[in-house]
């Protein structure tokens, strides 16, 4: 993205948000709250989109907000506002206090334990601001789309190309005396193309995303990659209903880990809405699978010194040799379960899933017959039972080679069985996500043909 560097005003913005956060905490205390926490944030960005060589949208955004929670003993109330005026802040605090006064006491309510607050606050190379230049971004999007349309004569249409640039700063503070700030930039570029004619048309695309603009794939490579993926999907066929090994490409493999994280997260566990209740210390994957949370990773999408409650984060195994080491807990869910917070209020902060095979090609090379899944559709996942059924598209693999594209099929199984049936994980990490993993092979699943 050929954009000139801007003057960095983030220190002044963070200082202003810090002053605001302390003001809100003082208002909460003077209103009688025994504990309080506040999150103040500002963000700004620019996005553009083009289609068939013409500009469709240019959108500039500026957002800001204050969200706060007060506790009267163990009664809780929350409120938020986008208006930073004194009158609005006072009214927002009063709304939260009113809610708390009428709320039932909850023994698990309250701030995170004070001794767990982060003491060492660091940054992790996530801040790379640039001047948002609409003309440069439009030119980049046009170049990307044109490269895709020129790549193959079978590309007949476009769903467009879009890019975005954004930056955000935030301050979290609570009545334990903790105050921490974070700042982050994000850039992305995506292209979606259409190949073929009439009933034989197929659509696909590609995108790149990074915390710094010079880490994005080039505009032309994104367009050419989108074109290649689109034409590869032409003339798809169905498959007969049966059972096959399923290979998940890196960009869809992480969704399986997402279901796993959901099943071992506190909210699902204390509601008994997970098929992995009471599984800490038990085998959930084959004994070669390990997953490590890396919240202090330099340049990670979700790197942080503290979670959404101010609790200090740390590098921590989630799965070791296939055994679930712990759950994913904030303070509230931990108290509901009689456990300690794992500093995961707000989710997982970068997860490394270790591979045992080089890449996707290494996984499929020795498969006599399998389905390579490159796209998943639908929401057919039941976290309570683990039942899994989703629409899928991809390629039939025979003797280690792609034979033809496939669509109109459904893949089904149970997540508990699928996790234990993982036979390979690639080291071909998709760099566009905080779940850092490659392709994945499940030994066998049901395929319902269309």
SEZATI-335261 format. One record per residue (C-alpha): residue in three letters; z negated, y, x. Coordinates in steps of 0.001 Angstrom, whole numbers, plus 500000, padded with zeros to 6 digits. Layout:
# residues N
ALAZYX;...
END
This chain:
# residues 450
UNK500000500000500000;UNK501216503095501830;UNK498464505463500794;UNK496815508045503027;UNK493075507836503629;UNK490897510089501498;UNK487710511946502325;UNK484870509509501713;UNK482366511101499330;UNK480475507872498605;UNK477294508936500486;UNK476954511981498236;UNK477670509926495119;UNK475101507297496105;UNK472516509994496779;UNK473152511527493350;UNK472884508128491629;UNK469674507384493534;UNK468151510655492339;UNK469283509839488811;UNK467795506332488982;UNK464418507694490092;UNK464515510269487310;UNK465076507513484741;UNK462238505423486162;UNK459923508438485940;UNK460909508945482300;UNK460223505275481553;UNK456768505501483139;UNK455864508698481307;UNK456938507007478053;UNK454363504282478576;UNK456468501458480008;UNK454507499114482266;UNK457686498070484117;UNK461250499363484202;UNK464588498832485937;UNK467760500893485954;UNK471354500428487089;UNK473473503554487663;UNK477166503260488485;UNK480345505242488917;UNK483876503916489291;UNK487356505349489484;UNK490762503823489773;UNK494489503988489245;UNK496859501366487862;UNK500609501336487342;UNK503045498920485760;UNK506836498640485796;UNK509308496397484014;UNK513016495898484609;UNK513086498746487108;UNK511436501288484830;UNK507917502686484846;UNK505875501534481845;UNK502356502852482459;UNK500347504971484850;UNK496647504972484048;UNK493842506775485816;UNK490272505760485013;UNK486853507265485654;UNK483775505525484319;UNK480083505999484770;UNK477021504609483129;UNK473282504121483159;UNK471745500915481817;UNK467989500482481720;UNK465386497969480639;UNK461749498727479921;UNK458827496366479494;UNK455680497034477530;UNK453663494134478801;UNK456034491278478030;UNK457968493034475298;UNK461425494145476376;UNK463894496812475321;UNK467260497830476787;UNK469659500727476273;UNK472581502385478042;UNK474557505612478137;UNK477553507161479834;UNK476103510671479499;UNK474054511774482495;UNK472573514869480842;UNK468793515210480653;UNK468824515063476855;UNK470909511890476822;UNK468762510189479462;UNK465594511030477554;UNK467087509727474308;UNK468263506522475995;UNK464818505862477446;UNK463266506486474033;UNK465711504042472388;UNK464782501341474898;UNK461059501997474415;UNK461395501862470630;UNK463165498510470847;UNK460474497155473160;UNK457664498232470815;UNK459192496194467993;UNK460131493152470048;UNK458091489965470121;UNK456167489171473293;UNK458087486799475590;UNK455994485080478286;UNK459047484864480581;UNK459923488574480334;UNK459441491034483175;UNK460874492169486473;UNK461435489755489310;UNK458348489094491418;UNK457645492104493697;UNK457272490001496850;UNK460846488723496345;UNK462445492192496603;UNK465065492591499349;UNK463715494385502417;UNK466800494394504659;UNK469675496150502907;UNK473079495718504532;UNK476739496321503800;UNK479370493621504170;UNK482709495346504902;UNK483606495811501225;UNK484278499547501304;UNK487808500647502225;UNK488659503738500138;UNK492066505354500076;UNK493690508182498210;UNK495196506813494989;UNK498858507883495126;UNK500692507117491880;UNK504156507601493413;UNK503401505176496247;UNK501971502601493844;UNK504973502853491520;UNK507327502407494487;UNK505355499357495582;UNK505535497793492108;UNK509272498502491803;UNK509905496982495231;UNK507903493878494272;UNK509737493339491001;UNK513164493956492523;UNK512489491445495303;UNK511650488867492658;UNK514682489606490490;UNK516987489473493510;UNK515557486215494839;UNK517407483852492508;UNK520292484251490075;UNK518364482225487500;UNK515805485031487137;UNK517120486689483974;UNK514202488834482858;UNK510827490182483866;UNK507394490459482333;UNK506764493248484773;UNK504883494085487900;UNK501542495873488025;UNK499152497065490685;UNK495727498621490746;UNK493335500327493120;UNK489696500993492350;UNK486413501936493927;UNK482877501739492600;UNK479403502754493744;UNK476159501673492126;UNK472408501972492539;UNK469819499517491218;UNK466157500504491167;UNK462968499234489576;UNK459311500136489229;UNK458319497824492076;UNK459613500607494317;UNK462872498820495107;UNK466082500820495331;UNK469370499505496680;UNK472970500637496548;UNK476348498917496742;UNK479905500179497108;UNK483177498307496852;UNK486923498824496739;UNK489466496461495192;UNK493266496348495305;UNK495724494046493556;UNK499430493526492946;UNK500982491048490510;UNK504447490092489327;UNK505565487918486399;UNK509193486828485963;UNK511297484893483448;UNK514028482409484372;UNK516602480563482283;UNK518024481290478849;UNK517223480594475189;UNK514866477698474588;UNK514993476846478281;UNK513274480003479478;UNK510251479649481735;UNK507727482236482890;UNK505515482291485964;UNK504192484751488496;UNK502037485478491506;UNK499418488007492511;UNK497518489180495547;UNK494043490739495570;UNK491787492055498320;UNK489005494504499119;UNK491310496481501426;UNK494899497432500752;UNK496240496290504127;UNK494961492754503402;UNK497305492371500422;UNK500418490244500709;UNK503511492425501015;UNK505192493574497821;UNK508387491666498556;UNK506580488430499398;UNK504696488610496084;UNK507962489118494207;UNK509727486295496048;UNK506760483953495505;UNK506783484783491792;UNK510509484029491632;UNK510171480704493436;UNK507361479543491145;UNK509306480611488064;UNK512561478823488846;UNK510656475695489910;UNK509447475421486308;UNK512941475220484805;UNK513915472068482904;UNK510390470684482453;UNK509684467324480886;UNK506721465745479201;UNK504906462622480305;UNK504022459451478427;UNK500381459178477455;UNK498426457307480084;UNK496067457610483015;UNK496968459352486276;UNK495389460919489360;UNK495250464680488822;UNK495743467160491657;UNK494576470696490936;UNK496282473454492938;UNK493802475845494634;UNK494201478605492047;UNK493154476266489217;UNK490790473958491133;UNK488101476625491208;UNK487865476529487414;UNK486278473069487725;UNK483644474494490053;UNK483181477288487529;UNK482314474706484863;UNK479887473093487305;UNK478182476436488013;UNK477872477056484279;UNK476252473662483784;UNK473604474230486497;UNK472834477828485505;UNK469500478739483994;UNK470659479904480577;UNK472383476622479786;UNK469512474592481228;UNK466572476091479362;UNK468562475971476117;UNK469356472300476827;UNK473022473220476445;UNK474181471480479638;UNK475198467944480537;UNK473406468440483876;UNK469885469102482554;UNK467284467523484900;UNK469893466778487579;UNK468356468667490523;UNK467986466186493366;UNK470499463810491812;UNK474010462764492839;UNK476641464822491004;UNK479611464542493422;UNK480692461926495983;UNK478495461894499073;UNK480962463838501233;UNK481015466941498977;UNK478993470019499973;UNK478832473557498542;UNK477039476468500190;UNK476319479892498725;UNK477177482615501268;UNK475949485994499932;UNK476038487634503385;UNK479671486811504162;UNK481440489773505762;UNK484293490877503516;UNK483312488515500702;UNK484205489456497147;UNK480579489028496003;UNK478581489637499164;UNK475247491391498628;UNK471751491768500068;UNK470166491586496618;UNK470901490099493217;UNK470957491961489881;UNK467137492116489898;UNK466678493281493489;UNK465701489811494725;UNK466704489161498350;UNK469686486853498639;UNK470070484214501327;UNK472511481569502488;UNK471595478457500530;UNK473099474993499886;UNK473936474194496288;UNK475309470684496846;UNK474660468643500009;UNK476215465206500486;UNK476998465169496779;UNK473389465856495709;UNK472529468923493598;UNK469977470824495685;UNK468910473441493145;UNK469849475288490000;UNK471335478792489693;UNK468470480950488432;UNK467389484503487870;UNK463742485322487208;UNK463840484910483437;UNK465513481493483393;UNK463312480351486292;UNK460170481203484348;UNK461523479441481255;UNK461979476322483386;UNK458737476638485334;UNK460655477207488585;UNK461318479979491108;UNK464271482367491024;UNK467112481385493366;UNK468246485046493639;UNK471154484388491295;UNK470550486998488625;UNK474143488065488054;UNK475671484746489149;UNK476728483074492384;UNK477381485287495405;UNK480297483626497257;UNK480509479840497193;UNK482077477825500016;UNK483307474388498896;UNK483888472315501999;UNK487181470416502274;UNK487999467013503736;UNK491821467322503786;UNK493984470016505329;UNK495935471180502296;UNK497743470391499054;UNK500606468635500802;UNK498109466474502649;UNK496560465438499343;UNK499785464522497547;UNK501506462920500555;UNK500103459451499886;UNK500015459478496090;UNK502465456998494536;UNK502261458699491125;UNK500163461684490035;UNK500216464957488122;UNK499959468203490102;UNK498428470846487810;UNK499323474468488528;UNK498378475987485180;UNK495676475276482600;UNK495688476448479000;UNK493106476483476223;UNK489328476422476207;UNK488599472757475498;UNK485456472399477608;UNK482094471434476076;UNK479298472281478521;UNK476736470440476372;UNK478478467062476568;UNK480795467625479542;UNK483857466714477468;UNK486988468249478965;UNK490409468619477341;UNK492910471309478311;UNK496619471927478117;UNK498321471695481490;UNK501598472366483281;UNK502704471417486767;UNK504757468710488473;UNK505058464961488426;UNK504366463503491874;UNK505991460232492920;UNK505692458773496411;UNK504213462001497718;UNK507041464221496413;UNK507443466618493494;UNK509902464940491094;UNK510211467367488204;UNK508215470104486431;UNK505933469065483578;UNK504601470971480590;UNK503352470278477092;UNK500694467794478237;UNK496930467638477837;UNK494553466348480484;UNK491205464979479332;UNK488030463434480679;UNK484330464139481035;UNK483166466569483688;UNK480347464268484786;UNK482904461511485491;UNK485453463944486919;UNK483003465349489462;UNK482096461863490673;UNK485799460939490794;UNK486751463747493208;UNK488625462043496035;UNK489799465001498119;UNK489306468749498516;UNK491718470776500620;UNK490933473404503221;UNK493802475530501857;UNK491395478157500510;UNK492725480569497909;UNK491496483900499354;UNK491607485776496046;UNK488258484583494701;UNK484556484444495551;UNK484787480665494993;UNK486256479732498353;UNK487969476382497985;UNK491340474688498174;UNK493197472082496138;UNK491323469154494600;UNK492122465569493615;UNK490419463768490728;UNK491094460048491003;UNK492037459461487383;UNK492171461295484078;UNK493811460755480710;UNK497146462506480286;UNK498356462959476705;UNK502093463522476703;UNK503895466015474543;
END
